[in-house]
Amino acid sequence: MLPDTERWFVPPDLQLHWHCYGETCLVFNPRSGRTHRLEQWVMDLLEALRQGPVSLSALMEHLGLSQEEREGAREKFNRTIWELDRLGLIFPAGL
């Protein structure tokens, strides 16, 4: 599980291209040359991370989750953050 002190961001020079179809979005990463299929809530998360480095708790708050919902969603968000990092769409701050 990610420590809540760790913060993540989308680099300002990473020009992602995307189009959403309902709750599904296609995202092209020009750095890797790959296209990824993401859910709309993940795109909302990426948009929050484009504003600058944010912690996992701050992301969940930004997306409007109550304290109770945050506890239930923490593992899902952890997996999503790690997957976005693996895909090269976000990066940990301070590296």
C-alpha positions as CSV (number, residue, x, y, z in Angstrom):
1,M,0.0,0.0,0.0
2,L,1.2,3.5,-0.8
3,P,2.2,5.7,2.1
4,D,0.0,8.8,2.2
5,T,3.0,11.0,2.2
6,E,3.9,9.9,-1.3
7,R,2.6,12.3,-4.0
8,W,2.1,11.7,-7.7
9,F,1.8,14.0,-10.8
10,V,1.5,14.1,-14.6
11,P,4.6,15.9,-15.9
12,P,3.7,19.2,-17.6
13,D,5.6,18.2,-20.8
14,L,3.6,14.9,-21.1
15,Q,1.0,15.8,-23.8
16,L,-1.5,13.1,-23.4
17,H,-4.2,12.9,-26.1
18,W,-7.6,11.3,-25.2
19,H,-11.2,10.9,-26.3
20,C,-14.0,9.6,-24.1
21,Y,-17.0,7.5,-25.1
22,G,-19.4,7.5,-22.2
23,E,-17.5,6.0,-19.2
24,T,-14.6,4.7,-21.3
25,C,-11.7,6.8,-22.5
26,L,-8.9,6.1,-24.9
27,V,-5.6,7.8,-24.0
28,F,-2.6,8.1,-26.3
29,N,0.8,8.5,-24.6
30,P,3.2,10.0,-27.2
31,R,6.3,9.1,-25.0
32,S,5.5,5.4,-25.3
33,G,3.5,5.4,-28.5
34,R,0.8,3.4,-26.8
35,T,-2.9,3.8,-26.4
36,H,-4.6,2.8,-23.2
37,R,-8.3,2.3,-22.4
38,L,-9.3,3.9,-19.0
39,E,-12.5,4.5,-17.1
40,Q,-13.8,8.0,-16.8
41,W,-13.0,8.2,-13.1
42,V,-9.4,7.4,-13.9
43,M,-9.3,10.3,-16.4
44,D,-10.7,12.5,-13.6
45,L,-7.8,11.3,-11.4
46,L,-5.3,12.2,-14.2
47,E,-6.8,15.6,-14.6
48,A,-6.3,16.2,-10.8
49,L,-2.6,15.0,-11.2
50,R,-2.0,17.5,-14.0
51,Q,-2.4,20.3,-11.5
52,G,0.7,19.2,-9.6
53,P,1.8,16.6,-7.1
54,V,-1.0,15.2,-5.0
55,S,-1.3,12.5,-2.3
56,L,-3.6,9.5,-2.5
57,S,-5.9,11.0,0.2
58,A,-6.0,14.4,-1.5
59,L,-7.0,12.6,-4.8
60,M,-9.8,10.8,-3.2
61,E,-11.0,14.0,-1.5
62,H,-10.7,15.9,-4.9
63,L,-12.9,13.3,-6.5
64,G,-15.6,13.9,-3.8
65,L,-15.3,10.6,-1.8
66,S,-16.5,10.8,1.8
67,Q,-14.2,9.5,4.6
68,E,-16.1,6.2,4.6
69,E,-15.9,5.8,0.8
70,R,-12.1,6.6,1.0
71,E,-11.5,3.7,3.3
72,G,-13.3,1.3,1.1
73,A,-11.7,2.6,-2.1
74,R,-8.1,2.9,-0.8
75,E,-6.9,-0.5,-2.3
76,K,-8.6,0.3,-5.7
77,F,-6.8,3.7,-5.8
78,N,-3.5,2.1,-4.8
79,R,-3.7,-0.4,-7.6
80,T,-4.7,2.4,-10.1
81,I,-1.8,4.6,-9.1
82,W,0.7,1.8,-9.5
83,E,-0.8,0.9,-12.9
84,L,-0.7,4.5,-14.1
85,D,2.9,4.7,-13.0
86,R,3.8,1.4,-14.8
87,L,2.2,2.8,-18.0
88,G,4.3,6.0,-17.7
89,L,1.2,8.2,-17.4
90,I,2.1,9.5,-13.9
91,F,5.3,9.8,-11.8
92,P,6.1,10.0,-8.1
93,A,7.1,13.5,-7.0
94,G,10.7,14.0,-5.8
95,L,12.3,11.4,-8.1
